[in-house]
Amino acid sequence: MYFTRRLIGMIPVVLGISFLAFMLVRLAPGGPFDHERRPASPEIERRIREKYHLDEPLLSQYGRYLSGLLRGDLGPSLKYRNHSVADIVMQGLPVSMTLGMCAFLFSLGVGLPSGFYGAARRGGFGDYATSLIALSGVCVPAFVVGPLLVMEFAVRKRVFPVALLESPIHLILPTVTLGLYFSGRVSRLLREGMIGVREAEFVVAARAKGLSEVSVLLRHVFRIGMLPVVSYSGPMLADLLTGSFVVENLFQIPGIGVFMVNSSLSRDYTMIVGLVLVYAVLLLMLNIIVDVAYRWLDPRVSYD
């Protein structure tokens, strides 16, 4: 029942987000046709606004948009002519999702062992070394890491291709660039979560039963220490799946992140609102999945 209520509760949340996004984007100065090559005459501008119903009151425009949204129509793009928002999302989202999922797996594959090792060697050299590496990954932004990786492994050593997405090997440098920051966050969260659990009563009882320290860490401490990482995984995966403008632009990957930024700069109203809704739905769905994972990892959690 809890998850049914959550799914039903998503409907008013998505509608509220669509209303706020629709109204806020129109408060920004400028319009979608202000950057044309030649200034349009007043008559042409009037006809264009009439064609896209921009001459109507805002509430009427939103009502028209909402009626299309309920039918699954995100509307036409005002910048990419002869393309609908749904067409562009279907074209760019799978690319961003592929890159995002690879970066997600990379961040877990690097962050979890690093955080586990740091918690197991708390106060020792291994703890300080992994913490330093994790903090470096968090502090150094992608627009610095990406060019360095390109210069070293693509230009100088010619190990990996520079850009585009023509084969699986093209994913390696973008995945590392995008996932390095999140791997540092995962490492820090797991370390702090495990350290907070190591002296809990059930862990002390497990040690008293004669379990080895490795068994205690793997079977008891790691499982509960993962909860902060699980909480963070929802929004992290939503961010990764919707793409990163910096990484996609740097490696010339035709994902959805480029459309998100370009539509904001060009005031492509329908594109902005459509991408916001895609992000919102992904975030809400992933948060429900996080709740399921919480219940599986910690039987003490109850949603009844």
Buried (B, 14 or more C-beta within 10 A) or exposed (E): EEEEEBEEEBEEBBBEBBBEBBBEBBEEEEBBBEEEEEEBEEEEBEEBBEEBEBEBEEEEBBEEBBEBBEEEBBBBBBBBEEEBBBBBBEBBBEBBBBBBBBBBEBBBEBBBBBBBBBBBBEEEEBBEBBBEBBEEBBEBEBBEBBEEBBEEBBEEEEEBBBBEBEEEEBBBBBBBBBBBBBBBBBBBBBBBBBBBBBEEEEBEEBBEEEBEEEEBBBEBBBBBBBBBBBBBBBBBBBBBBBBBBBBBBBBEBBBBBBBBBBBBEBBBBBBBBBBBBBBBBBBBBBBBBBBEBBBEBBEEEEEE
